[in-house]
Amino acid sequence: MGKDPWQSHLEALGGFIRSQRKLANLSLRDLAERTKVSNPYLSQIERGLHEPSVRVLRSIAQALNVSAETLLAQAGLLDDDAGETESPPATEAAIRADAALSDEQKTALLAVYRSYVAANE
């Protein structure tokens, strides 16, 4: 039986948070201190075991210096194109189609791309 699509989305969100945390050279404990969220709970979010609240997502976004909208979009709480003008679909399609990237890398790259597009508006 296939995986629940929402579960896959939570796992992608967790993977994105983990990759951003590692890019920021933060340990899980460091992120927990910055977000005022417990270490075990953050670990469960990163593994896709819990759906974080908007407050927790905003606090993680602030600690990782990522837009809250990027994380909210990753969590499926915003439409991918919410607040954006004509985003070049060819760029996103190319990222999704690139066989050299893992699903986690594609998710992270799409989120970074979208945050740059949003920042330039």
Biopython code that builds the backbone (N, CA, C, O; Angstrom):
import numpy as np
from Bio.PDB.StructureBuilder import StructureBuilder

atoms = [
    (1, "MET", "N", (0.839, -1.185, 0.000)),
    (1, "MET", "CA", (0.000, 0.000, 0.000)),
    (1, "MET", "C", (0.879, 1.241, 0.000)),
    (1, "MET", "O", (1.885, 1.279, 0.708)),
    (2, "GLY", "N", (0.520, 2.260, -0.780)),
    (2, "GLY", "CA", (1.311, 3.484, -0.914)),
    (2, "GLY", "C", (1.287, 4.328, 0.343)),
    (2, "GLY", "O", (0.413, 4.196, 1.199)),
    (3, "LYS", "N", (2.265, 5.188, 0.420)),
    (3, "LYS", "CA", (2.377, 6.092, 1.562)),
    (3, "LYS", "C", (1.351, 7.210, 1.446)),
    (3, "LYS", "O", (1.064, 7.681, 0.345)),
    (4, "ASP", "N", (0.800, 7.634, 2.571)),
    (4, "ASP", "CA", (-0.124, 8.765, 2.626)),
    (4, "ASP", "C", (0.595, 10.015, 2.088)),
    (4, "ASP", "O", (1.694, 10.333, 2.542)),
    (5, "PRO", "N", (-0.012, 10.720, 1.133)),
    (5, "PRO", "CA", (0.654, 11.910, 0.564)),
    (5, "PRO", "C", (0.993, 12.959, 1.617)),
    (5, "PRO", "O", (2.030, 13.616, 1.518)),
    (6, "TRP", "N", (0.136, 13.129, 2.627)),
    (6, "TRP", "CA", (0.417, 14.118, 3.673)),
    (6, "TRP", "C", (1.652, 13.711, 4.461)),
    (6, "TRP", "O", (2.459, 14.562, 4.835)),
    (7, "GLN", "N", (1.807, 12.400, 4.718)),
    (7, "GLN", "CA", (2.989, 11.919, 5.433)),
    (7, "GLN", "C", (4.252, 12.222, 4.619)),
    (7, "GLN", "O", (5.273, 12.626, 5.177)),
    (8, "SER", "N", (4.176, 12.028, 3.310)),
    (8, "SER", "CA", (5.327, 12.342, 2.452)),
    (8, "SER", "C", (5.658, 13.828, 2.535)),
    (8, "SER", "O", (6.827, 14.213, 2.535)),
    (9, "HIS", "N", (4.619, 14.658, 2.605)),
    (9, "HIS", "CA", (4.815, 16.104, 2.707)),
    (9, "HIS", "C", (5.487, 16.469, 4.030)),
    (9, "HIS", "O", (6.391, 17.304, 4.065)),
    (10, "LEU", "N", (5.037, 15.833, 5.123)),
    (10, "LEU", "CA", (5.656, 16.092, 6.431)),
    (10, "LEU", "C", (7.119, 15.659, 6.439)),
    (10, "LEU", "O", (7.971, 16.331, 7.021)),
    (11, "GLU", "N", (7.402, 14.532, 5.787)),
    (11, "GLU", "CA", (8.788, 14.064, 5.717)),
    (11, "GLU", "C", (9.641, 15.022, 4.888)),
    (11, "GLU", "O", (10.799, 15.272, 5.223)),
    (12, "ALA", "N", (9.070, 15.560, 3.805)),
    (12, "ALA", "CA", (9.802, 16.533, 2.985)),
    (12, "ALA", "C", (10.065, 17.809, 3.778)),
    (12, "ALA", "O", (11.154, 18.378, 3.705)),
    (13, "LEU", "N", (9.056, 18.258, 4.541)),
    (13, "LEU", "CA", (9.233, 19.438, 5.384)),
    (13, "LEU", "C", (10.343, 19.186, 6.401)),
    (13, "LEU", "O", (11.227, 20.023, 6.580)),
    (14, "GLY", "N", (10.298, 18.042, 7.061)),
    (14, "GLY", "CA", (11.323, 17.695, 8.049)),
    (14, "GLY", "C", (12.710, 17.646, 7.433)),
    (14, "GLY", "O", (13.683, 18.115, 8.023)),
    (15, "GLY", "N", (12.790, 17.071, 6.237)),
    (15, "GLY", "CA", (14.074, 17.010, 5.538)),
    (15, "GLY", "C", (14.591, 18.393, 5.190)),
    (15, "GLY", "O", (15.789, 18.663, 5.280)),
    (16, "PHE", "N", (13.666, 19.275, 4.789)),
    (16, "PHE", "CA", (14.047, 20.648, 4.466)),
    (16, "PHE", "C", (14.574, 21.353, 5.720)),
    (16, "PHE", "O", (15.610, 22.016, 5.669)),
    (17, "ILE", "N", (13.864, 21.212, 6.840)),
    (17, "ILE", "CA", (14.301, 21.833, 8.094)),
    (17, "ILE", "C", (15.671, 21.296, 8.493)),
    (17, "ILE", "O", (16.554, 22.062, 8.880)),
    (18, "ARG", "N", (15.848, 19.973, 8.398)),
    (18, "ARG", "CA", (17.134, 19.367, 8.756)),
    (18, "ARG", "C", (18.245, 19.911, 7.857)),
    (18, "ARG", "O", (19.315, 20.265, 8.351)),
    (19, "SER", "N", (18.005, 19.983, 6.544)),
    (19, "SER", "CA", (19.054, 20.464, 5.641)),
    (19, "SER", "C", (19.387, 21.929, 5.922)),
    (19, "SER", "O", (20.556, 22.316, 5.878)),
    (20, "GLN", "N", (18.369, 22.751, 6.211)),
    (20, "GLN", "CA", (18.624, 24.160, 6.533)),
    (20, "GLN", "C", (19.382, 24.286, 7.853)),
    (20, "GLN", "O", (20.258, 25.140, 7.990)),
    (21, "ARG", "N", (19.045, 23.435, 8.824)),
    (21, "ARG", "CA", (19.749, 23.460, 10.124)),
    (21, "ARG", "C", (21.222, 23.103, 9.926)),
    (21, "ARG", "O", (22.103, 23.737, 10.506)),
    (22, "LYS", "N", (21.483, 22.089, 9.106)),
    (22, "LYS", "CA", (22.867, 21.675, 8.861)),
    (22, "LYS", "C", (23.634, 22.739, 8.084)),
    (22, "LYS", "O", (24.810, 22.983, 8.353)),
    (23, "LEU", "N", (22.959, 23.379, 7.109)),
    (23, "LEU", "CA", (23.610, 24.463, 6.366)),
    (23, "LEU", "C", (23.975, 25.618, 7.293)),
    (23, "LEU", "O", (24.964, 26.316, 7.070)),
    (24, "ALA", "N", (23.165, 25.816, 8.337)),
    (24, "ALA", "CA", (23.430, 26.886, 9.314)),
    (24, "ALA", "C", (24.425, 26.438, 10.385)),
    (24, "ALA", "O", (24.726, 27.191, 11.311)),
    (25, "ASN", "N", (24.937, 25.206, 10.256)),
    (25, "ASN", "CA", (25.874, 24.645, 11.235)),
    (25, "ASN", "C", (25.319, 24.662, 12.651)),
    (25, "ASN", "O", (26.027, 24.992, 13.603)),
    (26, "LEU", "N", (24.046, 24.302, 12.781)),
    (26, "LEU", "CA", (23.411, 24.237, 14.097)),
    (26, "LEU", "C", (23.142, 22.778, 14.453)),
    (26, "LEU", "O", (22.729, 21.980, 13.610)),
    (27, "SER", "N", (23.384, 22.450, 15.712)),
    (27, "SER", "CA", (22.988, 21.127, 16.194)),
    (27, "SER", "C", (21.497, 21.180, 16.514)),
    (27, "SER", "O", (20.904, 22.256, 16.590)),
    (28, "LEU", "N", (20.910, 20.020, 16.697)),
    (28, "LEU", "CA", (19.504, 19.977, 17.076)),
    (28, "LEU", "C", (19.307, 20.720, 18.402)),
    (28, "LEU", "O", (18.312, 21.423, 18.583)),
    (29, "ARG", "N", (20.250, 20.562, 19.316)),
    (29, "ARG", "CA", (20.182, 21.249, 20.612)),
    (29, "ARG", "C", (20.242, 22.768, 20.435)),
    (29, "ARG", "O", (19.510, 23.499, 21.102)),
    (30, "ASP", "N", (21.120, 23.250, 19.532)),
    (30, "ASP", "CA", (21.206, 24.691, 19.258)),
    (30, "ASP", "C", (19.876, 25.223, 18.743)),
    (30, "ASP", "O", (19.398, 26.269, 19.182)),
    (31, "LEU", "N", (19.278, 24.476, 17.791)),
    (31, "LEU", "CA", (18.003, 24.908, 17.228)),
    (31, "LEU", "C", (16.916, 24.894, 18.302)),
    (31, "LEU", "O", (16.068, 25.786, 18.336)),
    (32, "ALA", "N", (16.935, 23.899, 19.168)),
    (32, "ALA", "CA", (15.952, 23.819, 20.254)),
    (32, "ALA", "C", (16.059, 25.045, 21.162)),
    (32, "ALA", "O", (15.044, 25.617, 21.559)),
    (33, "GLU", "N", (17.286, 25.446, 21.488)),
    (33, "GLU", "CA", (17.478, 26.622, 22.339)),
    (33, "GLU", "C", (16.977, 27.887, 21.654)),
    (33, "GLU", "O", (16.348, 28.730, 22.294)),
    (34, "ARG", "N", (17.248, 28.026, 20.367)),
    (34, "ARG", "CA", (16.846, 29.233, 19.629)),
    (34, "ARG", "C", (15.334, 29.316, 19.423)),
    (34, "ARG", "O", (14.773, 30.410, 19.358)),
    (35, "THR", "N", (14.678, 28.164, 19.320)),
    (35, "THR", "CA", (13.244, 28.152, 19.019)),
    (35, "THR", "C", (12.372, 27.980, 20.253)),
    (35, "THR", "O", (11.153, 28.129, 20.171)),
    (36, "LYS", "N", (12.972, 27.671, 21.385)),
    (36, "LYS", "CA", (12.223, 27.385, 22.616)),
    (36, "LYS", "C", (11.283, 26.183, 22.416)),
    (36, "LYS", "O", (10.197, 26.122, 22.993)),
    (37, "VAL", "N", (11.735, 25.223, 21.577)),
    (37, "VAL", "CA", (11.005, 23.987, 21.318)),
    (37, "VAL", "C", (11.905, 22.849, 21.799)),
    (37, "VAL", "O", (13.123, 22.914, 21.630)),
    (38, "SER", "N", (11.325, 21.820, 22.389)),
    (38, "SER", "CA", (12.155, 20.752, 22.947)),
    (38, "SER", "C", (12.928, 20.008, 21.865)),
    (38, "SER", "O", (12.473, 19.856, 20.731)),
    (39, "ASN", "N", (14.104, 19.554, 22.253)),
    (39, "ASN", "CA", (14.985, 18.783, 21.381)),
    (39, "ASN", "C", (14.261, 17.555, 20.797)),
    (39, "ASN", "O", (14.308, 17.352, 19.584)),
    (40, "PRO", "N", (13.590, 16.724, 21.632)),
    (40, "PRO", "CA", (12.897, 15.550, 21.079)),
    (40, "PRO", "C", (11.794, 15.922, 20.081)),
    (40, "PRO", "O", (11.610, 15.235, 19.076)),
    (41, "TYR", "N", (11.060, 17.011, 20.357)),
    (41, "TYR", "CA", (9.986, 17.421, 19.458)),
    (41, "TYR", "C", (10.555, 17.867, 18.113)),
    (41, "TYR", "O", (10.012, 17.515, 17.066)),
    (42, "LEU", "N", (11.652, 18.646, 18.130)),
    (42, "LEU", "CA", (12.297, 19.061, 16.887)),
    (42, "LEU", "C", (12.778, 17.853, 16.097)),
    (42, "LEU", "O", (12.643, 17.810, 14.874)),
    (43, "SER", "N", (13.334, 16.881, 16.789)),
    (43, "SER", "CA", (13.791, 15.658, 16.129)),
    (43, "SER", "C", (12.625, 14.954, 15.437)),
    (43, "SER", "O", (12.765, 14.478, 14.310)),
    (44, "GLN", "N", (11.481, 14.890, 16.107)),
    (44, "GLN", "CA", (10.298, 14.244, 15.521)),
    (44, "GLN", "C", (9.782, 15.032, 14.319)),
    (44, "GLN", "O", (9.315, 14.436, 13.348)),
    (45, "ILE", "N", (9.858, 16.356, 14.368)),
    (45, "ILE", "CA", (9.457, 17.183, 13.225)),
    (45, "ILE", "C", (10.382, 16.887, 12.042)),
    (45, "ILE", "O", (9.917, 16.700, 10.918)),
    (46, "GLU", "N", (11.690, 16.845, 12.301)),
    (46, "GLU", "CA", (12.659, 16.590, 11.236)),
    (46, "GLU", "C", (12.459, 15.214, 10.604)),
    (46, "GLU", "O", (12.753, 15.028, 9.423)),
    (47, "ARG", "N", (11.965, 14.259, 11.374)),
    (47, "ARG", "CA", (11.735, 12.906, 10.849)),
    (47, "ARG", "C", (10.329, 12.740, 10.268)),
    (47, "ARG", "O", (9.962, 11.651, 9.829)),
    (48, "GLY", "N", (9.544, 13.825, 10.267)),
    (48, "GLY", "CA", (8.212, 13.765, 9.687)),
    (48, "GLY", "C", (7.192, 13.059, 10.553)),
    (48, "GLY", "O", (6.171, 12.588, 10.051)),
    (49, "LEU", "N", (7.453, 12.980, 11.854)),
    (49, "LEU", "CA", (6.556, 12.267, 12.762)),
    (49, "LEU", "C", (5.503, 13.173, 13.386)),
    (49, "LEU", "O", (4.496, 12.692, 13.904)),
    (50, "HIS", "N", (5.732, 14.488, 13.337)),
    (50, "HIS", "CA", (4.774, 15.454, 13.897)),
    (50, "HIS", "C", (4.537, 16.585, 12.925)),
    (50, "HIS", "O", (5.435, 16.993, 12.190)),
    (51, "GLU", "N", (3.315, 17.088, 12.931)),
    (51, "GLU", "CA", (2.960, 18.255, 12.136)),
    (51, "GLU", "C", (3.107, 19.471, 13.052)),
    (51, "GLU", "O", (2.318, 19.642, 13.982)),
    (52, "PRO", "N", (4.108, 20.313, 12.797)),
    (52, "PRO", "CA", (4.331, 21.453, 13.691)),
    (52, "PRO", "C", (3.251, 22.522, 13.537)),
    (52, "PRO", "O", (2.658, 22.680, 12.470)),
    (53, "SER", "N", (3.015, 23.240, 14.610)),
    (53, "SER", "CA", (2.067, 24.355, 14.569)),
    (53, "SER", "C", (2.681, 25.523, 13.792)),
    (53, "SER", "O", (3.883, 25.539, 13.527)),
    (54, "VAL", "N", (1.859, 26.479, 13.439)),
    (54, "VAL", "CA", (2.336, 27.671, 12.749)),
    (54, "VAL", "C", (3.345, 28.411, 13.635)),
    (54, "VAL", "O", (4.355, 28.909, 13.137)),
    (55, "ARG", "N", (3.077, 28.486, 14.941)),
    (55, "ARG", "CA", (4.006, 29.161, 15.858)),
    (55, "ARG", "C", (5.381, 28.492, 15.826)),
    (55, "ARG", "O", (6.406, 29.169, 15.762)),
    (56, "VAL", "N", (5.394, 27.167, 15.871)),
    (56, "VAL", "CA", (6.665, 26.429, 15.848)),
    (56, "VAL", "C", (7.365, 26.638, 14.503)),
    (56, "VAL", "O", (8.578, 26.845, 14.464)),
    (57, "LEU", "N", (6.613, 26.585, 13.405)),
    (57, "LEU", "CA", (7.223, 26.808, 12.090)),
    (57, "LEU", "C", (7.822, 28.208, 11.990)),
    (57, "LEU", "O", (8.918, 28.377, 11.456)),
    (58, "ARG", "N", (7.112, 29.204, 12.497)),
    (58, "ARG", "CA", (7.636, 30.574, 12.447)),
    (58, "ARG", "C", (8.906, 30.700, 13.291)),
    (58, "ARG", "O", (9.852, 31.380, 12.895)),
    (59, "SER", "N", (8.922, 30.062, 14.421)),
    (59, "SER", "CA", (10.085, 30.121, 15.292)),
    (59, "SER", "C", (11.283, 29.399, 14.661)),
    (59, "SER", "O", (12.419, 29.855, 14.783)),
    (60, "ILE", "N", (11.026, 28.277, 13.990)),
    (60, "ILE", "CA", (12.095, 27.555, 13.281)),
    (60, "ILE", "C", (12.602, 28.419, 12.122)),
    (60, "ILE", "O", (13.810, 28.537, 11.914)),
    (61, "ALA", "N", (11.681, 29.019, 11.374)),
    (61, "ALA", "CA", (12.068, 29.867, 10.242)),
    (61, "ALA", "C", (12.970, 31.005, 10.708)),
    (61, "ALA", "O", (13.995, 31.286, 10.086)),
    (62, "GLN", "N", (12.585, 31.658, 11.805)),
    (62, "GLN", "CA", (13.379, 32.774, 12.329)),
    (62, "GLN", "C", (14.771, 32.289, 12.748)),
    (62, "GLN", "O", (15.775, 32.940, 12.456)),
    (63, "ALA", "N", (14.821, 31.157, 13.427)),
    (63, "ALA", "CA", (16.107, 30.629, 13.901)),
    (63, "ALA", "C", (17.018, 30.227, 12.739)),
    (63, "ALA", "O", (18.241, 30.316, 12.845)),
    (64, "LEU", "N", (16.420, 29.784, 11.631)),
    (64, "LEU", "CA", (17.203, 29.336, 10.473)),
    (64, "LEU", "C", (17.404, 30.435, 9.433)),
    (64, "LEU", "O", (18.037, 30.218, 8.399)),
    (65, "ASN", "N", (16.853, 31.623, 9.721)),
    (65, "ASN", "CA", (16.963, 32.755, 8.791)),
    (65, "ASN", "C", (16.381, 32.404, 7.420)),
    (65, "ASN", "O", (16.960, 32.712, 6.378)),
    (66, "VAL", "N", (15.220, 31.751, 7.456)),
    (66, "VAL", "CA", (14.468, 31.391, 6.250)),
    (66, "VAL", "C", (13.127, 32.090, 6.405)),
    (66, "VAL", "O", (12.664, 32.286, 7.529)),
    (67, "SER", "N", (12.497, 32.470, 5.305)),
    (67, "SER", "CA", (11.204, 33.135, 5.445)),
    (67, "SER", "C", (10.174, 32.154, 6.009)),
    (67, "SER", "O", (10.170, 30.970, 5.671)),
    (68, "ALA", "N", (9.318, 32.667, 6.862)),
    (68, "ALA", "CA", (8.251, 31.831, 7.420)),
    (68, "ALA", "C", (7.369, 31.308, 6.298)),
    (68, "ALA", "O", (6.861, 30.189, 6.376)),
    (69, "GLU", "N", (7.182, 32.114, 5.253)),
    (69, "GLU", "CA", (6.353, 31.693, 4.123)),
    (69, "GLU", "C", (6.938, 30.469, 3.441)),
    (69, "GLU", "O", (6.201, 29.585, 3.006)),
    (70, "THR", "N", (8.271, 30.415, 3.346)),
    (70, "THR", "CA", (8.922, 29.253, 2.732)),
    (70, "THR", "C", (8.600, 27.996, 3.534)),
    (70, "THR", "O", (8.239, 26.968, 2.961)),
    (71, "LEU", "N", (8.728, 28.074, 4.848)),
    (71, "LEU", "CA", (8.423, 26.901, 5.675)),
    (71, "LEU", "C", (6.938, 26.576, 5.643)),
    (71, "LEU", "O", (6.560, 25.406, 5.587)),
    (72, "LEU", "N", (6.087, 27.609, 5.679)),
    (72, "LEU", "CA", (4.645, 27.361, 5.631)),
    (72, "LEU", "C", (4.255, 26.704, 4.312)),
    (72, "LEU", "O", (3.396, 25.823, 4.284)),
    (73, "ALA", "N", (4.883, 27.130, 3.223)),
    (73, "ALA", "CA", (4.619, 26.493, 1.930)),
    (73, "ALA", "C", (5.111, 25.049, 1.940)),
    (73, "ALA", "O", (4.452, 24.167, 1.390)),
    (74, "GLN", "N", (6.268, 24.802, 2.563)),
    (74, "GLN", "CA", (6.790, 23.440, 2.668)),
    (74, "GLN", "C", (5.841, 22.553, 3.474)),
    (74, "GLN", "O", (5.715, 21.357, 3.210)),
    (75, "ALA", "N", (5.175, 23.161, 4.464)),
    (75, "ALA", "CA", (4.254, 22.401, 5.313)),
    (75, "ALA", "C", (2.898, 22.217, 4.645)),
    (75, "ALA", "O", (2.036, 21.513, 5.172)),
    (76, "GLY", "N", (2.701, 22.852, 3.481)),
    (76, "GLY", "CA", (1.426, 22.737, 2.794)),
    (76, "GLY", "C", (0.366, 23.655, 3.353)),
    (76, "GLY", "O", (-0.817, 23.485, 3.059)),
    (77, "LEU", "N", (0.769, 24.633, 4.162)),
    (77, "LEU", "CA", (-0.183, 25.554, 4.771)),
    (77, "LEU", "C", (-0.407, 26.787, 3.901)),
    (77, "LEU", "O", (-1.325, 27.567, 4.152)),
    (78, "LEU", "N", (0.424, 26.964, 2.889)),
    (78, "LEU", "CA", (0.245, 28.028, 1.906)),
    (78, "LEU", "C", (0.311, 27.376, 0.536)),
    (78, "LEU", "O", (1.000, 26.373, 0.351)),
    (79, "ASP", "N", (-0.399, 27.940, -0.413)),
    (79, "ASP", "CA", (-0.246, 27.477, -1.785)),
    (79, "ASP", "C", (1.171, 27.792, -2.215)),
    (79, "ASP", "O", (1.749, 28.789, -1.782)),
    (80, "ASP", "N", (1.735, 26.947, -3.067)),
    (80, "ASP", "CA", (3.101, 27.168, -3.537)),
    (80, "ASP", "C", (3.281, 28.529, -4.176)),
    (80, "ASP", "O", (4.365, 29.108, -4.106)),
    (81, "ASP", "N", (2.214, 29.056, -4.810)),
    (81, "ASP", "CA", (2.356, 30.332, -5.488)),
    (81, "ASP", "C", (1.671, 31.469, -4.740)),
    (81, "ASP", "O", (1.424, 32.524, -5.323)),
    (82, "ALA", "N", (1.363, 31.275, -3.467)),
    (82, "ALA", "CA", (0.712, 32.330, -2.684)),
    (82, "ALA", "C", (1.610, 33.544, -2.611)),
    (82, "ALA", "O", (2.772, 33.449, -2.214)),
    (83, "GLY", "N", (1.073, 34.676, -2.994)),
    (83, "GLY", "CA", (1.823, 35.911, -2.887)),
    (83, "GLY", "C", (2.868, 36.107, -3.964)),
    (83, "GLY", "O", (3.542, 37.137, -3.976)),
    (84, "GLU", "N", (3.027, 35.156, -4.870)),
    (84, "GLU", "CA", (4.035, 35.302, -5.905)),
    (84, "GLU", "C", (3.392, 35.780, -7.187)),
    (84, "GLU", "O", (2.235, 35.472, -7.477)),
    (85, "THR", "N", (4.159, 36.536, -7.948)),
    (85, "THR", "CA", (3.710, 36.872, -9.290)),
    (85, "THR", "C", (4.134, 35.718, -10.180)),
    (85, "THR", "O", (4.561, 34.681, -9.674)),
    (86, "GLU", "N", (4.029, 35.867, -11.467)),
    (86, "GLU", "CA", (4.342, 34.802, -12.405)),
    (86, "GLU", "C", (5.719, 34.204, -12.111)),
    (86, "GLU", "O", (6.737, 34.775, -12.503)),
    (87, "SER", "N", (5.757, 33.085, -11.439)),
    (87, "SER", "CA", (7.008, 32.393, -11.160)),
    (87, "SER", "C", (7.343, 31.520, -12.367)),
    (87, "SER", "O", (6.469, 30.806, -12.860)),
    (88, "PRO", "N", (8.571, 31.558, -12.851)),
    (88, "PRO", "CA", (8.893, 30.768, -14.030)),
    (88, "PRO", "C", (8.717, 29.268, -13.758)),
    (88, "PRO", "O", (9.540, 28.663, -13.071)),
    (89, "PRO", "N", (7.649, 28.669, -14.292)),
    (89, "PRO", "CA", (7.417, 27.252, -14.030)),
    (89, "PRO", "C", (8.501, 26.376, -14.629)),
    (89, "PRO", "O", (8.721, 25.264, -14.151)),
    (90, "ALA", "N", (9.187, 26.850, -15.667)),
    (90, "ALA", "CA", (10.242, 26.047, -16.283)),
    (90, "ALA", "C", (11.376, 25.788, -15.297)),
    (90, "ALA", "O", (11.956, 24.703, -15.299)),
    (91, "THR", "N", (11.697, 26.761, -14.459)),
    (91, "THR", "CA", (12.770, 26.591, -13.475)),
    (91, "THR", "C", (12.395, 25.503, -12.473)),
    (91, "THR", "O", (13.188, 24.602, -12.200)),
    (92, "GLU", "N", (11.183, 25.590, -11.929)),
    (92, "GLU", "CA", (10.742, 24.582, -10.961)),
    (92, "GLU", "C", (10.620, 23.215, -11.618)),
    (92, "GLU", "O", (10.971, 22.203, -11.011)),
    (93, "ALA", "N", (10.130, 23.174, -12.846)),
    (93, "ALA", "CA", (10.005, 21.898, -13.562)),
    (93, "ALA", "C", (11.381, 21.277, -13.788)),
    (93, "ALA", "O", (11.547, 20.063, -13.668)),
    (94, "ALA", "N", (12.370, 22.116, -14.117)),
    (94, "ALA", "CA", (13.728, 21.614, -14.345)),
    (94, "ALA", "C", (14.308, 21.031, -13.059)),
    (94, "ALA", "O", (14.970, 19.994, -13.091)),
    (95, "ILE", "N", (14.065, 21.688, -11.939)),
    (95, "ILE", "CA", (14.557, 21.175, -10.655)),
    (95, "ILE", "C", (13.900, 19.826, -10.365)),
    (95, "ILE", "O", (14.574, 18.861, -10.003)),
    (96, "ARG", "N", (12.578, 19.771, -10.529)),
    (96, "ARG", "CA", (11.857, 18.517, -10.256)),
    (96, "ARG", "C", (12.301, 17.379, -11.173)),
    (96, "ARG", "O", (12.314, 16.218, -10.762)),
    (97, "ALA", "N", (12.666, 17.708, -12.415)),
    (97, "ALA", "CA", (13.020, 16.683, -13.400)),
    (97, "ALA", "C", (14.482, 16.237, -13.325)),
    (97, "ALA", "O", (14.856, 15.258, -13.971)),
    (98, "ASP", "N", (15.299, 16.926, -12.560)),
    (98, "ASP", "CA", (16.733, 16.622, -12.521)),
    (98, "ASP", "C", (16.991, 15.307, -11.787)),
    (98, "ASP", "O", (16.846, 15.226, -10.568)),
    (99, "ALA", "N", (17.375, 14.287, -12.541)),
    (99, "ALA", "CA", (17.598, 12.952, -11.972)),
    (99, "ALA", "C", (18.842, 12.892, -11.080)),
    (99, "ALA", "O", (19.005, 11.946, -10.310)),
    (100, "ALA", "N", (19.713, 13.891, -11.179)),
    (100, "ALA", "CA", (20.934, 13.903, -10.374)),
    (100, "ALA", "C", (20.673, 14.323, -8.923)),
    (100, "ALA", "O", (21.557, 14.202, -8.075)),
    (101, "LEU", "N", (19.451, 14.820, -8.634)),
    (101, "LEU", "CA", (19.122, 15.295, -7.293)),
    (101, "LEU", "C", (18.193, 14.321, -6.582)),
    (101, "LEU", "O", (17.314, 13.724, -7.203)),
    (102, "SER", "N", (18.394, 14.163, -5.275)),
    (102, "SER", "CA", (17.472, 13.351, -4.471)),
    (102, "SER", "C", (16.193, 14.159, -4.241)),
    (102, "SER", "O", (16.175, 15.371, -4.456)),
    (103, "ASP", "N", (15.132, 13.492, -3.807)),
    (103, "ASP", "CA", (13.879, 14.199, -3.520)),
    (103, "ASP", "C", (14.095, 15.271, -2.457)),
    (103, "ASP", "O", (13.555, 16.373, -2.557)),
    (104, "GLU", "N", (14.887, 14.941, -1.438)),
    (104, "GLU", "CA", (15.161, 15.910, -0.368)),
    (104, "GLU", "C", (15.899, 17.128, -0.929)),
    (104, "GLU", "O", (15.590, 18.263, -0.565)),
    (105, "GLN", "N", (16.869, 16.893, -1.809)),
    (105, "GLN", "CA", (17.615, 18.004, -2.409)),
    (105, "GLN", "C", (16.703, 18.855, -3.284)),
    (105, "GLN", "O", (16.801, 20.082, -3.274)),
    (106, "LYS", "N", (15.814, 18.211, -4.042)),
    (106, "LYS", "CA", (14.872, 18.946, -4.886)),
    (106, "LYS", "C", (13.974, 19.833, -4.022)),
    (106, "LYS", "O", (13.752, 21.000, -4.346)),
    (107, "THR", "N", (13.460, 19.278, -2.925)),
    (107, "THR", "CA", (12.590, 20.036, -2.032)),
    (107, "THR", "C", (13.329, 21.249, -1.473)),
    (107, "THR", "O", (12.790, 22.355, -1.452)),
    (108, "ALA", "N", (14.560, 21.037, -1.023)),
    (108, "ALA", "CA", (15.343, 22.138, -0.458)),
    (108, "ALA", "C", (15.647, 23.189, -1.529)),
    (108, "ALA", "O", (15.537, 24.388, -1.274)),
    (109, "LEU", "N", (16.026, 22.741, -2.716)),
    (109, "LEU", "CA", (16.362, 23.678, -3.792)),
    (109, "LEU", "C", (15.138, 24.485, -4.228)),
    (109, "LEU", "O", (15.239, 25.689, -4.463)),
    (110, "LEU", "N", (13.991, 23.828, -4.336)),
    (110, "LEU", "CA", (12.764, 24.545, -4.689)),
    (110, "LEU", "C", (12.423, 25.598, -3.638)),
    (110, "LEU", "O", (12.020, 26.711, -3.977)),
    (111, "ALA", "N", (12.583, 25.245, -2.367)),
    (111, "ALA", "CA", (12.272, 26.194, -1.296)),
    (111, "ALA", "C", (13.218, 27.386, -1.329)),
    (111, "ALA", "O", (12.787, 28.524, -1.149)),
    (112, "VAL", "N", (14.498, 27.136, -1.558)),
    (112, "VAL", "CA", (15.465, 28.226, -1.637)),
    (112, "VAL", "C", (15.136, 29.105, -2.840)),
    (112, "VAL", "O", (15.130, 30.331, -2.734)),
    (113, "TYR", "N", (14.866, 28.483, -3.975)),
    (113, "TYR", "CA", (14.511, 29.236, -5.185)),
    (113, "TYR", "C", (13.291, 30.123, -4.921)),
    (113, "TYR", "O", (13.295, 31.311, -5.246)),
    (114, "ARG", "N", (12.251, 29.533, -4.331)),
    (114, "ARG", "CA", (11.023, 30.297, -4.062)),
    (114, "ARG", "C", (11.286, 31.437, -3.083)),
    (114, "ARG", "O", (10.707, 32.515, -3.221)),
    (115, "SER", "N", (12.157, 31.210, -2.089)),
    (115, "SER", "CA", (12.429, 32.286, -1.126)),
    (115, "SER", "C", (13.175, 33.439, -1.811)),
    (115, "SER", "O", (12.939, 34.602, -1.487)),
    (116, "TYR", "N", (14.068, 33.127, -2.747)),
    (116, "TYR", "CA", (14.758, 34.187, -3.494)),
    (116, "TYR", "C", (13.763, 34.950, -4.355)),
    (116, "TYR", "O", (13.799, 36.180, -4.397)),
    (117, "VAL", "N", (12.872, 34.235, -5.045)),
    (117, "VAL", "CA", (11.865, 34.898, -5.882)),
    (117, "VAL", "C", (10.999, 35.825, -5.017)),
    (117, "VAL", "O", (10.741, 36.972, -5.381)),
    (118, "ALA", "N", (10.561, 35.307, -3.874)),
    (118, "ALA", "CA", (9.721, 36.109, -2.979)),
    (118, "ALA", "C", (10.483, 37.332, -2.457)),
    (118, "ALA", "O", (9.909, 38.415, -2.349)),
    (119, "ALA", "N", (11.756, 37.168, -2.136)),
    (119, "ALA", "CA", (12.561, 38.276, -1.607)),
    (119, "ALA", "C", (12.777, 39.369, -2.649)),
    (119, "ALA", "O", (12.964, 40.534, -2.299)),
    (120, "ASN", "N", (12.752, 38.999, -3.922)),
    (120, "ASN", "CA", (12.984, 39.968, -4.986)),
    (120, "ASN", "C", (11.721, 40.688, -5.440)),
    (120, "ASN", "O", (11.777, 41.558, -6.308)),
    (121, "GLU", "N", (10.593, 40.332, -4.860)),
    (121, "GLU", "CA", (9.332, 40.986, -5.259)),
    (121, "GLU", "C", (9.140, 42.291, -4.545)),
    (121, "GLU", "O", (8.136, 42.970, -4.761)),
]
sb = StructureBuilder()
sb.init_structure("model")
sb.init_model(0)
sb.init_chain("A")
sb.init_seg("    ")
for serial, (resi, resn, name, xyz) in enumerate(atoms, 1):
    if name == "N":
        sb.init_residue(resn, " ", resi, " ")
    sb.init_atom(name, np.array(xyz, "f"), 0.0, 1.0, " ", f" {name:<3s}", serial, name[0])
structure = sb.get_structure()
